[in-house]
Amino acid sequence: MLEHAWAACSERLRTCDAVRAVGRVTGLVGMTIEVRGLSVPVGSVCRIEGARHREHVLCEAVGFRGGRLLLMPYGSMRGIAPGQPVVPVASQLTVPMGDHLLGRVLNGLGEPIDGGPPLAHGLRRRLGLAAPPALGRRRSNEYLETGVRALDALVTVARGQRMGIFAGSGVGKSVLLGMLARGARVDVNVLALIGERGREVREFLDRDLGPEGMARSVVVVVTSDESAVMRAKGAETAMSIAEGFREQDRNVLMLMDSATRYAMALREIGLAAGEPPTTKGYPPSVFAALPRLCERAGWSSVNAMTAFFTVLIEGDDIHDPIGDAMRSILDGHLMLSRDLAREGHYPAIDVLGSISRLRNEVVGEDDRRSGETLLRWLKALEDNRDLVSIGAYAAGSDPVLDQALAGRDAMRAFLTQGTTEHTDARAALTSLRQLVARTEGAA
């Protein structure tokens, strides 16, 4: 026993810094703390030592200017004063890994905030690791059963695919994420709730996720009142935890709500560090960080991480800068429609505006043709909505529209689903073929 303790102490002495660098706080402007006398790489973690009874403040190095180091705090800046000492703590953050995380709620630094016991000591993983190499990834050639009928039948998702969920506020993103977390056939869920309202966190955990989903999930929560650095770190922490499970040969589902708030946090950091704003106030670093995060999802040489990133579209405008950037990065997108939500059509997935770039790789020819036929009918109904509603359409004028009208109620029933209802993917595809065959026979 004593030999082990001596060996541990010897190793700690051998690896410790004999001389500790110390800087001093010289200024604070907005969210940025200026420090002189300290030189550390960007991304390093530093600690501002508290005076007397003041608490220490953990910060991250976000840049440097004019011989001064620029820090941004993970928490509140309350109590920071000129001349306080600043010391480096670590060159990079690490997060815990392992099954002991399942069922836990963590903050942006990977620390438990659910009132449960402390996390057991074990393996840890560095944040910000590189994505799997392009030629080291396995192909996505099997579908992921999500349990959501409209997705499995018409916007079929492949294992390891990265999808966006595009919607305005209040259209049902959280409900859909809860359905995916409960119903998807995966081993582990990792959820990142970034910039959420504090009130909605408990509602999501209890109502949308539920005990069934929570038992196989790790939830990382950073609310909207926390610092921009913590919000950005929350997304990276969740991604690193998901990568850790994937490297343990688990089939992982990563759900992030939302990529827009992650980008807004990066914008705050970039602007505070002195970056010039370019597109709608977003600095260039934001558009470099988004693909770095998203590319870490997908297949590795071991297993798959399927990912869904929600994207808030301002004023229901799908062409805002973050929406455009995410569509170009991801392997498909789901559009949630406010009009469908107003009609009580849930999940409010606009299948005409949604696309899965890997659908044809994972479904058979009959399923592909049936899906195309149903989409053609839905498009005919959308194009002729006014004509039909005023009774001006003469039956027999358009065979496609006639079939669409004959199957309108059946199509709506097929595309809607209760929030607690689960549908097998094979059953969804079989129902799609049967629906198309019945409608063609009845028209």
Beta strands, then each sheet from edge to edge (+ up, - down):
strand 1: 23-29
strand 2: 32-36
strand 3: 45-48
strand 4: 57-65
strand 5: 68-73
strand 6: 85-90
strand 7: 94-96
strand 8: 105-106
strand 9: 124-126
strand 10: 162-167
strand 11: 188-196
strand 12: 217-223
strand 13: 252-257
strand 14: 298-299
strand 15: 304-312
strand 16: 332-336
strand 17: 349-356
sheet 1: 1+ 2- 5+ 4- 3+ 6- 1+
sheet 2: 7+ 9-
sheet 3: 8+ 12+ 11+ 13+ 15+ 10+ 16+ 17-
sheet 4: 8+ 12+ 11+ 13+ 15+ 14-
end
